[in-house]
Amino acid sequence: MANEYDVAVLGAGPGGYVAAIRAAQLGLKVAIVEKEALGGVCLNIGCIPSKALLRNAEFAHLLQHRAKEFGFSFDNLELNYEVAFKRSRQVSQRLVKGVGFLMRKNKIDVLEGTGSLTSANAIHVTLNDGGEADVAAKNIIIATGARPRSVPGLDIDGKKIITYIEAIMSETLPEKVIIVGGGPIGMEFAYVWNSYSVDVTIVEMLPHLLPNEDPEISDVVEKAYKKLGIKFHTNTKVEEVSASEDVVRVSLEGADAIEGDQVMVAIGFKPNIEGIGLEGVGVKVNDFGAIEVDEEMRTNVANIFAIGDVVAPEGIMLAHVGSAMGLIAAEVIAEQPTITLDYRMLPRCTYCVPQVASFGYTEDQAKEAGYEINVGRFPFQANGKALGLGERDGFVKIVADAKYGEILGAHMVGPEVTELLPELTLAHFAELTAEEVARNVHAHPTLSEALMEAAHGVEGEAVHI
């Protein structure tokens, strides 16, 4: 006899466990199935441990290259990456334990094993301890995430040719590494490795590093990476990768071949749709290989929902997007009021140095969409707090509708801009104008004053430039 639930969630990443908690908060009986670890990729081998490594990398960079600027000197500075790695695992494990506590607090049954839909109301689970279980549920939420994609014809062996998974779980460093892909993951690992004196080369097939960002943002990051000594090839395709015991050779279109100890492939993700029984219950999948859903996160099968990277809405695969989708799915199932997501307007962050944060339209995209726009800019080199921190590279740019002052997008590069972005996404969500952001009194001295000044700049009235 199967255990019966109001909601069964397949996958316990940031989308799945948040959906489970919200459903439980709304009075529903909930089970969640996870084959690896609570928290999914994000908490275990993604967002969280990588940020711990980046924090170590920031210290490593400062102590090696900028200590004199701040009045410090060292005779025998030693950088121990093994300690950085262990700290990243401790941070990860602490949060994973926290998710386990939240499951118990909210009386959510956790099944550790691999689940597959056997009908629109049932999941069969092969438990990790060798047993089996069947879960019956009025509603099912699929939150199985995604895995790294590879270049066609390129075999990832986990040793010479790796993904971010092997990189983040390694206690040791390569001497010379080639990163295929200049998106957020590639850029973040490039900074970490470079800060620990690894020779890094990035290969990106599009015209800029961080190719999905505003080109002005990419320009600032590219200049910063050149200054760090990180090499990169943009507008360059990888033709072939060959590995021997000692070296990996990467042949490039229109450029000389390059060699390294390892190649990390960081060109995106593929939704995890295989082996979970979608075909048997008739759940539709699109040409991208992602599950199709409506604005309520409902698939074409009425009581089956899907959220997060397995949906990849408009190609977006971000932990916070999965969490937001999870809240909506749970609220729809519980017949509670909810919201509709505008995926273009959700935040995007890259935690390299300088940091990058953005949402909404770029200038060109806004014009293509038919808007008449005003743009406000403010550089961090004119911000007192940034100068005090010694972090003056970068700027804030706000794109606004010229007629109504509606904020259409923001694009930032510089110190801690990932922490500044929520003010502007909240302003958009609450339908505030750039003028209203500008007239909100910002504490001095803070980095957030750059937002205020850029908002004033939308009407050509920035004060301190």
C-alpha positions as a Markdown table, in Angstrom:
| # | Residue | x | y | z |
|---|---|---|---|---|
| 1 | Met | 0.0 | 0.0 | 0.0 |
| 2 | Ala | 1.5 | 3.3 | -1.1 |
| 3 | Asn | 1.8 | 6.2 | 1.3 |
| 4 | Glu | -0.7 | 8.9 | 0.3 |
| 5 | Tyr | 0.1 | 12.6 | 0.1 |
| 6 | Asp | -1.4 | 15.8 | -1.2 |
| 7 | Val | 1.9 | 16.7 | -2.8 |
| 8 | Ala | 5.0 | 14.6 | -3.8 |
| 9 | Val | 8.1 | 16.5 | -4.9 |
| 10 | Leu | 10.7 | 14.8 | -7.1 |
| 11 | Gly | 14.0 | 16.5 | -6.4 |
| 12 | Ala | 15.2 | 18.4 | -3.3 |
| 13 | Gly | 17.2 | 21.3 | -4.8 |
| 14 | Pro | 16.3 | 25.0 | -4.3 |
| 15 | Gly | 13.1 | 24.6 | -6.3 |
| 16 | Gly | 12.0 | 21.3 | -4.8 |
| 17 | Tyr | 12.6 | 21.8 | -1.1 |
| 18 | Val | 11.2 | 25.3 | -1.2 |
| 19 | Ala | 8.0 | 24.0 | -2.9 |
| 20 | Ala | 7.8 | 21.3 | -0.3 |
| 21 | Ile | 8.1 | 23.7 | 2.6 |
| 22 | Arg | 5.5 | 26.2 | 1.1 |
| 23 | Ala | 3.0 | 23.3 | 0.5 |
| 24 | Ala | 3.5 | 22.1 | 4.1 |
| 25 | Gln | 3.0 | 25.7 | 5.4 |
| 26 | Leu | -0.3 | 25.8 | 3.6 |
| 27 | Gly | -1.5 | 22.7 | 5.4 |
| 28 | Leu | -0.8 | 20.0 | 2.8 |
| 29 | Lys | 0.7 | 16.6 | 3.5 |
| 30 | Val | 4.0 | 16.5 | 1.6 |
| 31 | Ala | 6.7 | 14.0 | 0.6 |
| 32 | Ile | 10.0 | 14.7 | -1.2 |
| 33 | Val | 12.2 | 12.3 | -3.1 |
| 34 | Glu | 16.0 | 13.0 | -3.5 |
| 35 | Lys | 18.5 | 10.6 | -4.9 |
| 36 | Glu | 21.7 | 12.4 | -3.7 |
| 37 | Ala | 21.6 | 15.2 | -1.1 |
| 38 | Leu | 19.1 | 17.7 | 0.2 |
| 39 | Gly | 19.8 | 21.1 | -1.3 |
| 40 | Gly | 20.6 | 19.7 | -4.7 |
| 41 | Val | 23.4 | 21.1 | -6.9 |
| 42 | Cys | 23.2 | 24.6 | -5.4 |
| 43 | Leu | 23.9 | 23.8 | -1.8 |
| 44 | Asn | 26.2 | 20.8 | -2.4 |
| 45 | Ile | 28.3 | 21.4 | -5.5 |
| 46 | Gly | 27.2 | 24.8 | -6.9 |
| 47 | Cys | 26.2 | 28.2 | -5.6 |
| 48 | Ile | 27.1 | 27.9 | -2.0 |
| 49 | Pro | 30.6 | 26.2 | -1.9 |
| 50 | Ser | 31.7 | 28.2 | -4.9 |
| 51 | Lys | 31.0 | 31.4 | -3.0 |
| 52 | Ala | 33.1 | 30.2 | -0.1 |
| 53 | Leu | 35.9 | 29.5 | -2.6 |
| 54 | Leu | 35.5 | 33.0 | -4.1 |
| 55 | Arg | 35.8 | 34.6 | -0.6 |
| 56 | Asn | 39.1 | 32.8 | -0.1 |
| 57 | Ala | 40.2 | 33.9 | -3.6 |
| 58 | Glu | 39.4 | 37.5 | -2.8 |
| 59 | Phe | 41.7 | 37.3 | 0.3 |
| 60 | Ala | 44.4 | 35.5 | -1.7 |
| 61 | His | 44.3 | 38.2 | -4.4 |
| 62 | Leu | 44.5 | 41.1 | -1.9 |
| 63 | Leu | 47.3 | 39.6 | 0.1 |
| 64 | Gln | 49.4 | 38.8 | -2.9 |
| 65 | His | 48.8 | 41.8 | -5.1 |
| 66 | Arg | 47.4 | 44.6 | -3.1 |
| 67 | Ala | 48.9 | 44.2 | 0.4 |
| 68 | Lys | 51.2 | 47.2 | 0.0 |
| 69 | Glu | 48.3 | 49.5 | -1.0 |
| 70 | Phe | 46.8 | 48.7 | 2.4 |
| 71 | Gly | 50.0 | 48.9 | 4.4 |
| 72 | Phe | 50.7 | 45.1 | 4.9 |
| 73 | Ser | 53.8 | 43.1 | 4.1 |
| 74 | Phe | 54.7 | 39.4 | 4.4 |
| 75 | Asp | 58.0 | 37.6 | 4.4 |
| 76 | Asn | 56.6 | 34.1 | 3.8 |
| 77 | Leu | 53.0 | 34.3 | 2.6 |
| 78 | Glu | 51.5 | 30.8 | 2.2 |
| 79 | Leu | 48.3 | 30.1 | 0.4 |
| 80 | Asn | 46.7 | 26.7 | 1.3 |
| 81 | Tyr | 44.0 | 25.8 | -1.2 |
| 82 | Glu | 43.2 | 22.6 | 0.7 |
| 83 | Val | 42.0 | 24.7 | 3.7 |
| 84 | Ala | 39.9 | 26.8 | 1.3 |
| 85 | Phe | 38.4 | 23.6 | -0.1 |
| 86 | Lys | 37.6 | 22.2 | 3.4 |
| 87 | Arg | 36.0 | 25.5 | 4.4 |
| 88 | Ser | 33.8 | 25.4 | 1.3 |
| 89 | Arg | 32.6 | 21.9 | 2.2 |
| 90 | Gln | 31.9 | 22.9 | 5.8 |
| 91 | Val | 29.7 | 25.8 | 4.6 |
| 92 | Ser | 27.9 | 23.5 | 2.3 |
| 93 | Gln | 27.3 | 20.8 | 4.9 |
| 94 | Arg | 26.0 | 23.4 | 7.4 |
| 95 | Leu | 23.3 | 24.5 | 5.0 |
| 96 | Val | 22.4 | 21.0 | 3.9 |
| 97 | Lys | 21.9 | 20.0 | 7.6 |
| 98 | Gly | 19.7 | 23.2 | 7.8 |
| 99 | Val | 17.5 | 21.9 | 5.0 |
| 100 | Gly | 17.1 | 18.6 | 6.8 |
| 101 | Phe | 16.0 | 20.4 | 9.9 |
| 102 | Leu | 13.4 | 22.4 | 7.8 |
| 103 | Met | 12.1 | 19.1 | 6.5 |
| 104 | Arg | 11.6 | 17.8 | 10.0 |
| 105 | Lys | 10.2 | 21.1 | 11.2 |
| 106 | Asn | 7.5 | 21.1 | 8.5 |
| 107 | Lys | 6.7 | 17.4 | 8.9 |
| 108 | Ile | 7.8 | 16.6 | 5.3 |
| 109 | Asp | 8.6 | 12.9 | 4.7 |
| 110 | Val | 12.0 | 12.6 | 2.9 |
| 111 | Leu | 12.7 | 9.5 | 0.8 |
| 112 | Glu | 16.3 | 9.1 | -0.1 |
| 113 | Gly | 16.3 | 7.4 | -3.5 |
| 114 | Thr | 15.6 | 7.6 | -7.2 |
| 115 | Gly | 12.0 | 8.3 | -8.1 |
| 116 | Ser | 10.1 | 7.6 | -11.3 |
| 117 | Leu | 6.5 | 8.4 | -12.2 |
| 118 | Thr | 4.4 | 5.3 | -12.7 |
| 119 | Ser | 1.2 | 7.2 | -13.2 |
| 120 | Ala | -0.1 | 10.8 | -12.9 |
| 121 | Asn | -0.6 | 10.1 | -9.2 |
| 122 | Ala | 2.2 | 7.8 | -8.3 |
| 123 | Ile | 6.0 | 7.7 | -7.9 |
| 124 | His | 8.0 | 4.5 | -7.5 |
| 125 | Val | 11.2 | 5.0 | -5.4 |
| 126 | Thr | 14.3 | 2.8 | -5.5 |
| 127 | Leu | 15.7 | 3.7 | -2.1 |
| 128 | Asn | 19.4 | 4.3 | -1.6 |
| 129 | Asp | 19.5 | 1.6 | 1.1 |
| 130 | Gly | 18.4 | -1.0 | -1.4 |
| 131 | Gly | 14.7 | -1.0 | -0.5 |
| 132 | Glu | 11.7 | 0.2 | -2.5 |
| 133 | Ala | 8.8 | 2.5 | -1.8 |
| 134 | Asp | 5.7 | 3.7 | -3.6 |
| 135 | Val | 4.3 | 7.2 | -3.1 |
| 136 | Ala | 0.7 | 8.1 | -4.1 |
| 137 | Ala | 0.0 | 11.8 | -4.4 |
| 138 | Lys | -2.9 | 14.0 | -5.6 |
| 139 | Asn | -0.3 | 16.3 | -7.1 |
| 140 | Ile | 3.3 | 15.9 | -8.2 |
| 141 | Ile | 6.0 | 18.6 | -8.6 |
| 142 | Ile | 9.0 | 17.6 | -10.8 |
| 143 | Ala | 12.1 | 19.5 | -9.7 |
| 144 | Thr | 14.9 | 17.2 | -11.0 |
| 145 | Gly | 17.3 | 20.0 | -12.1 |
| 146 | Ala | 19.9 | 19.9 | -14.8 |
| 147 | Arg | 23.4 | 18.6 | -15.4 |
| 148 | Pro | 26.4 | 20.1 | -17.3 |
| 149 | Arg | 26.3 | 20.1 | -21.1 |
| 150 | Ser | 29.4 | 19.2 | -23.2 |
| 151 | Val | 30.7 | 20.2 | -26.6 |
| 152 | Pro | 29.5 | 17.6 | -29.2 |
| 153 | Gly | 32.1 | 14.9 | -29.6 |
| 154 | Leu | 33.9 | 15.8 | -26.4 |
| 155 | Asp | 34.1 | 13.1 | -23.8 |
| 156 | Ile | 34.3 | 14.4 | -20.2 |
| 157 | Asp | 36.5 | 11.9 | -18.3 |
| 158 | Gly | 36.4 | 13.7 | -14.9 |
| 159 | Lys | 40.2 | 13.9 | -14.8 |
| 160 | Lys | 41.7 | 15.8 | -17.8 |
| 161 | Ile | 38.4 | 17.0 | -19.2 |
| 162 | Ile | 36.1 | 18.1 | -16.4 |
| 163 | Thr | 33.0 | 20.1 | -15.5 |
| 164 | Tyr | 32.5 | 22.4 | -12.5 |
| 165 | Ile | 31.6 | 19.4 | -10.4 |
| 166 | Glu | 35.1 | 17.9 | -10.5 |
| 167 | Ala | 36.5 | 21.4 | -10.1 |
| 168 | Ile | 34.6 | 22.3 | -7.0 |
| 169 | Met | 35.2 | 18.9 | -5.4 |
| 170 | Ser | 39.0 | 18.9 | -5.9 |
| 171 | Glu | 41.3 | 19.6 | -3.0 |
| 172 | Thr | 44.2 | 20.3 | -5.4 |
| 173 | Leu | 44.8 | 22.8 | -8.2 |
| 174 | Pro | 45.9 | 22.4 | -11.8 |
| 175 | Glu | 48.9 | 24.3 | -12.9 |
| 176 | Lys | 47.5 | 25.4 | -16.2 |
| 177 | Val | 43.8 | 25.2 | -17.1 |
| 178 | Ile | 41.7 | 26.0 | -20.1 |
| 179 | Ile | 38.0 | 27.0 | -19.5 |
| 180 | Val | 35.6 | 26.4 | -22.4 |
| 181 | Gly | 32.8 | 29.0 | -21.9 |
| 182 | Gly | 32.9 | 32.5 | -20.6 |
| 183 | Gly | 29.6 | 32.5 | -18.8 |
| 184 | Pro | 29.2 | 32.9 | -15.0 |
| 185 | Ile | 30.6 | 29.5 | -14.0 |
| 186 | Gly | 33.7 | 29.8 | -16.2 |
| 187 | Met | 34.3 | 33.4 | -15.0 |
| 188 | Glu | 34.0 | 32.5 | -11.3 |
| 189 | Phe | 36.4 | 29.6 | -11.5 |
| 190 | Ala | 38.8 | 31.7 | -13.6 |
| 191 | Tyr | 39.0 | 34.2 | -10.7 |
| 192 | Val | 39.4 | 31.5 | -8.0 |
| 193 | Trp | 42.1 | 29.7 | -9.9 |
| 194 | Asn | 44.0 | 32.8 | -10.9 |
| 195 | Ser | 44.0 | 34.0 | -7.3 |
| 196 | Tyr | 45.8 | 30.8 | -6.4 |
| 197 | Ser | 48.4 | 31.4 | -9.2 |
| 198 | Val | 46.9 | 28.9 | -11.7 |
| 199 | Asp | 47.6 | 29.8 | -15.4 |
| 200 | Val | 44.1 | 30.4 | -16.8 |
| 201 | Thr | 42.8 | 30.7 | -20.4 |
| 202 | Ile | 39.1 | 31.2 | -21.3 |
| 203 | Val | 37.7 | 30.3 | -24.7 |
| 204 | Glu | 34.3 | 31.9 | -25.6 |
| 205 | Met | 32.7 | 31.4 | -29.0 |
| 206 | Leu | 30.6 | 34.7 | -28.7 |
| 207 | Pro | 32.1 | 38.2 | -29.0 |
| 208 | His | 32.4 | 38.9 | -25.3 |
| 209 | Leu | 33.0 | 37.2 | -22.0 |
| 210 | Leu | 29.7 | 37.1 | -20.1 |
| 211 | Pro | 28.0 | 37.2 | -23.5 |
| 212 | Asn | 24.5 | 37.5 | -22.1 |
| 213 | Glu | 25.3 | 40.7 | -20.3 |
| 214 | Asp | 25.2 | 44.3 | -21.5 |
| 215 | Pro | 28.4 | 44.7 | -23.7 |
| 216 | Glu | 29.6 | 47.7 | -21.5 |
| 217 | Ile | 29.5 | 45.3 | -18.5 |
| 218 | Ser | 31.5 | 42.7 | -20.4 |
| 219 | Asp | 34.1 | 45.4 | -21.4 |
| 220 | Val | 34.8 | 46.3 | -17.7 |
| 221 | Val | 35.2 | 42.6 | -16.7 |
| 222 | Glu | 37.4 | 41.9 | -19.7 |
| 223 | Lys | 39.7 | 44.8 | -18.8 |
| 224 | Ala | 39.8 | 43.6 | -15.1 |
| 225 | Tyr | 40.7 | 40.0 | -16.2 |
| 226 | Lys | 43.5 | 41.2 | -18.5 |
| 227 | Lys | 44.9 | 43.1 | -15.5 |
| 228 | Leu | 44.8 | 39.9 | -13.5 |
| 229 | Gly | 46.7 | 38.1 | -16.2 |
| 230 | Ile | 43.8 | 35.8 | -17.2 |
| 231 | Lys | 44.1 | 35.1 | -20.9 |
| 232 | Phe | 41.0 | 34.7 | -23.1 |
| 233 | His | 39.9 | 34.2 | -26.6 |
| 234 | Thr | 36.5 | 35.5 | -27.7 |
| 235 | Asn | 34.7 | 34.9 | -30.9 |
| 236 | Thr | 36.6 | 31.7 | -31.0 |
| 237 | Lys | 35.3 | 28.1 | -31.5 |
| 238 | Val | 36.8 | 25.0 | -30.1 |
| 239 | Glu | 37.5 | 22.6 | -33.0 |
| 240 | Glu | 39.0 | 19.7 | -31.1 |
| 241 | Val | 40.2 | 18.6 | -27.6 |
| 242 | Ser | 42.7 | 15.8 | -27.3 |
| 243 | Ala | 44.1 | 14.5 | -24.0 |
| 244 | Ser | 47.2 | 12.4 | -23.1 |
| 245 | Glu | 48.5 | 11.4 | -19.7 |
| 246 | Asp | 50.4 | 14.7 | -19.4 |
| 247 | Val | 48.6 | 17.4 | -21.3 |
| 248 | Val | 45.3 | 18.4 | -22.9 |
| 249 | Arg | 45.5 | 20.1 | -26.3 |
| 250 | Val | 42.7 | 22.4 | -27.5 |
| 251 | Ser | 42.6 | 23.3 | -31.2 |
| 252 | Leu | 40.9 | 26.6 | -31.9 |
| 253 | Glu | 39.3 | 28.0 | -35.0 |
| 254 | Gly | 41.4 | 30.9 | -36.4 |
| 255 | Ala | 43.9 | 30.8 | -33.5 |
| 256 | Asp | 46.9 | 28.7 | -32.4 |
| 257 | Ala | 46.2 | 25.6 | -30.3 |
| 258 | Ile | 46.6 | 25.9 | -26.6 |
| 259 | Glu | 47.6 | 23.3 | -24.0 |
| 260 | Gly | 47.0 | 22.8 | -20.3 |
| 261 | Asp | 46.8 | 20.2 | -17.5 |
| 262 | Gln | 43.0 | 20.3 | -17.6 |
| 263 | Val | 40.1 | 21.6 | -19.6 |
| 264 | Met | 36.9 | 22.6 | -17.8 |
| 265 | Val | 33.8 | 22.6 | -20.0 |
| 266 | Ala | 31.4 | 25.3 | -18.8 |
| 267 | Ile | 28.9 | 25.9 | -21.7 |
| 268 | Gly | 25.6 | 25.4 | -19.9 |
| 269 | Phe | 23.2 | 22.8 | -18.7 |
| 270 | Lys | 20.9 | 20.1 | -19.9 |
| 271 | Pro | 17.6 | 19.4 | -18.1 |
| 272 | Asn | 17.3 | 16.1 | -16.2 |
| 273 | Ile | 14.3 | 14.5 | -17.9 |
| 274 | Glu | 15.5 | 11.0 | -18.5 |
| 275 | Gly | 14.5 | 8.1 | -16.4 |
| 276 | Ile | 11.7 | 9.8 | -14.4 |
| 277 | Gly | 8.8 | 8.4 | -16.3 |
| 278 | Leu | 7.7 | 11.4 | -18.3 |
| 279 | Glu | 6.8 | 9.5 | -21.4 |
| 280 | Gly | 4.6 | 7.0 | -19.6 |
| 281 | Val | 2.4 | 9.7 | -18.2 |
| 282 | Gly | 2.5 | 11.9 | -21.3 |
| 283 | Val | 4.2 | 15.0 | -19.9 |
| 284 | Lys | 5.3 | 17.2 | -22.9 |
| 285 | Val | 8.9 | 18.2 | -23.4 |
| 286 | Asn | 10.0 | 21.1 | -25.7 |
| 287 | Asp | 12.7 | 21.2 | -28.4 |
| 288 | Phe | 15.3 | 22.4 | -25.8 |
| 289 | Gly | 14.7 | 19.1 | -23.9 |
| 290 | Ala | 12.9 | 20.9 | -21.0 |
| 291 | Ile | 9.4 | 20.3 | -19.6 |
| 292 | Glu | 6.7 | 22.6 | -20.8 |
| 293 | Val | 4.7 | 24.5 | -18.2 |
| 294 | Asp | 2.2 | 27.3 | -18.0 |
| 295 | Glu | 2.4 | 30.4 | -15.7 |
| 296 | Glu | 1.1 | 28.3 | -12.8 |
| 297 | Met | 3.9 | 25.8 | -13.3 |
| 298 | Arg | 1.4 | 23.2 | -14.5 |
| 299 | Thr | 2.4 | 20.7 | -17.2 |
| 300 | Asn | -0.1 | 19.5 | -19.9 |
| 301 | Val | -1.0 | 16.8 | -17.3 |
| 302 | Ala | -3.3 | 18.8 | -14.9 |
| 303 | Asn | -2.0 | 17.6 | -11.5 |
| 304 | Ile | 1.7 | 17.4 | -12.5 |
| 305 | Phe | 3.8 | 20.5 | -12.1 |
| 306 | Ala | 7.4 | 21.2 | -12.9 |
| 307 | Ile | 9.8 | 23.9 | -11.7 |
| 308 | Gly | 13.4 | 25.1 | -11.9 |
| 309 | Asp | 16.2 | 23.9 | -14.3 |
| 310 | Val | 14.1 | 21.0 | -15.6 |
| 311 | Val | 11.8 | 23.7 | -17.1 |
| 312 | Ala | 14.6 | 26.2 | -17.9 |
| 313 | Pro | 12.0 | 29.0 | -18.5 |
| 314 | Glu | 13.2 | 31.1 | -21.4 |
| 315 | Gly | 16.6 | 29.4 | -21.1 |
| 316 | Ile | 17.1 | 30.6 | -17.5 |
| 317 | Met | 18.6 | 28.1 | -15.0 |
| 318 | Leu | 19.1 | 29.9 | -11.7 |
| 319 | Ala | 18.5 | 28.7 | -8.1 |
| 320 | His | 16.4 | 31.7 | -7.1 |
| 321 | Val | 14.2 | 31.3 | -10.1 |
| 322 | Gly | 13.6 | 27.7 | -9.2 |
| 323 | Ser | 12.6 | 28.7 | -5.7 |
| 324 | Ala | 10.2 | 31.4 | -7.0 |
| 325 | Met | 8.6 | 28.8 | -9.3 |
| 326 | Gly | 8.3 | 26.4 | -6.4 |
| 327 | Leu | 6.4 | 28.9 | -4.3 |
| 328 | Ile | 4.0 | 29.4 | -7.1 |
| 329 | Ala | 3.4 | 25.7 | -7.7 |
| 330 | Ala | 2.7 | 25.1 | -4.1 |
| 331 | Glu | 0.3 | 28.0 | -3.8 |
| 332 | Val | -1.6 | 26.9 | -7.0 |
| 333 | Ile | -2.0 | 23.4 | -5.6 |
| 334 | Ala | -3.2 | 24.8 | -2.3 |
| 335 | Glu | -5.6 | 27.1 | -4.2 |
| 336 | Gln | -4.0 | 30.2 | -2.6 |
| 337 | Pro | -3.3 | 33.6 | -4.2 |
| 338 | Thr | 0.0 | 33.7 | -6.0 |
| 339 | Ile | 2.0 | 35.8 | -8.5 |
| 340 | Thr | 3.0 | 35.5 | -12.2 |
| 341 | Leu | 6.7 | 35.6 | -13.0 |
| 342 | Asp | 8.2 | 37.9 | -15.6 |
| 343 | Tyr | 11.4 | 35.9 | -16.3 |
| 344 | Arg | 13.1 | 38.8 | -18.1 |
| 345 | Met | 12.8 | 40.9 | -14.9 |
| 346 | Leu | 14.4 | 38.3 | -12.6 |
| 347 | Pro | 17.9 | 39.0 | -11.2 |
| 348 | Arg | 21.0 | 37.6 | -12.7 |
| 349 | Cys | 24.3 | 37.6 | -10.8 |
| 350 | Thr | 27.9 | 36.6 | -11.5 |
| 351 | Tyr | 30.2 | 36.6 | -8.5 |
| 352 | Cys | 33.5 | 37.1 | -10.2 |
| 353 | Val | 35.6 | 40.2 | -9.3 |
| 354 | Pro | 34.3 | 42.8 | -10.2 |
| 355 | Gln | 30.9 | 41.4 | -9.5 |
| 356 | Val | 28.1 | 41.6 | -12.2 |
| 357 | Ala | 24.4 | 42.0 | -11.5 |
| 358 | Ser | 21.6 | 42.8 | -13.9 |
| 359 | Phe | 17.9 | 42.4 | -14.7 |
| 360 | Gly | 15.5 | 43.4 | -17.5 |
| 361 | Tyr | 16.2 | 45.0 | -20.8 |
| 362 | Thr | 19.6 | 46.3 | -22.1 |
| 363 | Glu | 19.5 | 49.6 | -24.0 |
| 364 | Asp | 19.4 | 47.8 | -27.3 |
| 365 | Gln | 16.7 | 45.3 | -26.2 |
| 366 | Ala | 14.5 | 48.1 | -24.9 |
| 367 | Lys | 14.8 | 49.9 | -28.2 |
| 368 | Glu | 14.1 | 46.8 | -30.2 |
| 369 | Ala | 11.0 | 46.3 | -28.0 |
| 370 | Gly | 9.7 | 49.7 | -29.1 |
| 371 | Tyr | 10.5 | 51.7 | -26.0 |
| 372 | Glu | 11.8 | 55.3 | -26.0 |
| 373 | Ile | 14.4 | 55.3 | -23.3 |
| 374 | Asn | 16.4 | 57.4 | -20.9 |
| 375 | Val | 19.6 | 55.9 | -19.4 |
| 376 | Gly | 21.2 | 56.9 | -16.1 |
| 377 | Arg | 24.9 | 56.0 | -15.4 |
| 378 | Phe | 27.1 | 56.5 | -12.4 |
| 379 | Pro | 30.7 | 55.2 | -11.9 |
| 380 | Phe | 31.9 | 53.7 | -8.7 |
| 381 | Gln | 35.1 | 55.8 | -9.0 |
| 382 | Ala | 32.9 | 58.8 | -7.9 |
| 383 | Asn | 31.4 | 56.8 | -4.9 |
| 384 | Gly | 33.1 | 57.5 | -1.6 |
| 385 | Lys | 32.5 | 54.0 | -0.1 |
| 386 | Ala | 33.9 | 52.3 | -3.2 |
| 387 | Leu | 37.0 | 54.5 | -3.0 |
| 388 | Gly | 37.4 | 53.6 | 0.7 |
| 389 | Leu | 37.1 | 49.9 | -0.1 |
| 390 | Gly | 39.7 | 50.3 | -2.8 |
| 391 | Glu | 37.2 | 49.0 | -5.4 |
| 392 | Arg | 36.5 | 51.8 | -7.9 |
| 393 | Asp | 36.1 | 49.8 | -11.1 |
| 394 | Gly | 32.6 | 49.6 | -12.6 |
| 395 | Phe | 29.3 | 51.5 | -12.8 |
| 396 | Val | 25.6 | 51.3 | -12.4 |
| 397 | Lys | 23.3 | 51.8 | -15.4 |
| 398 | Ile | 19.6 | 52.1 | -15.2 |
| 399 | Val | 17.4 | 51.9 | -18.3 |
| 400 | Ala | 14.0 | 53.6 | -18.0 |
| 401 | Asp | 11.0 | 54.3 | -20.2 |
| 402 | Ala | 11.3 | 58.0 | -21.2 |
| 403 | Lys | 7.5 | 58.6 | -21.0 |
| 404 | Tyr | 6.6 | 57.1 | -17.7 |
| 405 | Gly | 9.9 | 56.7 | -15.9 |
| 406 | Glu | 9.3 | 52.9 | -15.5 |
| 407 | Ile | 12.5 | 51.0 | -14.8 |
| 408 | Leu | 13.0 | 48.6 | -17.7 |
| 409 | Gly | 16.4 | 47.2 | -16.6 |
| 410 | Ala | 19.6 | 47.7 | -14.7 |
| 411 | His | 23.1 | 46.6 | -15.4 |
| 412 | Met | 25.9 | 46.8 | -12.8 |
| 413 | Val | 29.5 | 45.9 | -12.5 |
| 414 | Gly | 31.6 | 46.6 | -9.4 |
| 415 | Pro | 31.9 | 46.0 | -5.7 |
| 416 | Glu | 29.1 | 44.0 | -4.1 |
| 417 | Val | 26.6 | 44.8 | -6.9 |
| 418 | Thr | 24.9 | 41.5 | -6.3 |
| 419 | Glu | 23.8 | 42.9 | -3.0 |
| 420 | Leu | 22.6 | 46.1 | -4.5 |
| 421 | Leu | 20.4 | 44.6 | -7.2 |
| 422 | Pro | 17.4 | 43.8 | -5.0 |
| 423 | Glu | 16.5 | 47.5 | -4.5 |
| 424 | Leu | 16.0 | 47.9 | -8.2 |
| 425 | Thr | 14.2 | 44.6 | -8.9 |
| 426 | Leu | 11.9 | 45.5 | -6.0 |
| 427 | Ala | 11.4 | 49.0 | -7.5 |
| 428 | His | 10.3 | 47.4 | -10.8 |
| 429 | Phe | 8.1 | 44.8 | -9.0 |
| 430 | Ala | 6.4 | 47.6 | -7.1 |
| 431 | Glu | 6.1 | 49.8 | -10.2 |
| 432 | Leu | 8.3 | 52.6 | -8.8 |
| 433 | Thr | 9.8 | 55.1 | -11.2 |
| 434 | Ala | 13.5 | 56.0 | -11.4 |
| 435 | Glu | 12.6 | 59.3 | -9.9 |
| 436 | Glu | 11.1 | 57.6 | -6.8 |
| 437 | Val | 14.3 | 55.6 | -6.4 |
| 438 | Ala | 16.3 | 58.7 | -6.8 |
| 439 | Arg | 14.3 | 60.6 | -4.1 |
| 440 | Asn | 14.6 | 57.7 | -1.6 |
| 441 | Val | 17.2 | 58.9 | 0.8 |
| 442 | His | 20.2 | 56.6 | 0.8 |
| 443 | Ala | 22.7 | 56.5 | 3.7 |
| 444 | His | 26.1 | 58.0 | 3.2 |
| 445 | Pro | 28.6 | 56.7 | 2.6 |
| 446 | Thr | 27.3 | 53.5 | 1.0 |
| 447 | Leu | 27.7 | 51.7 | -2.3 |
| 448 | Ser | 23.9 | 52.1 | -2.7 |
| 449 | Glu | 24.3 | 55.8 | -3.4 |
| 450 | Ala | 25.5 | 54.8 | -6.8 |
| 451 | Leu | 21.9 | 53.5 | -7.5 |
| 452 | Met | 20.5 | 56.8 | -6.3 |
| 453 | Glu | 22.8 | 58.8 | -8.5 |
| 454 | Ala | 22.1 | 56.6 | -11.6 |
| 455 | Ala | 18.4 | 57.0 | -10.9 |
| 456 | His | 18.9 | 60.8 | -10.8 |
| 457 | Gly | 20.9 | 60.4 | -14.0 |
| 458 | Val | 17.9 | 58.9 | -15.9 |
| 459 | Glu | 16.6 | 62.5 | -16.0 |
| 460 | Gly | 20.1 | 64.0 | -16.5 |
| 461 | Glu | 20.3 | 65.2 | -12.9 |
| 462 | Ala | 23.0 | 63.1 | -11.2 |
| 463 | Val | 24.6 | 65.2 | -8.5 |
| 464 | His | 28.1 | 63.9 | -8.0 |
| 465 | Ile | 29.3 | 63.7 | -11.6 |
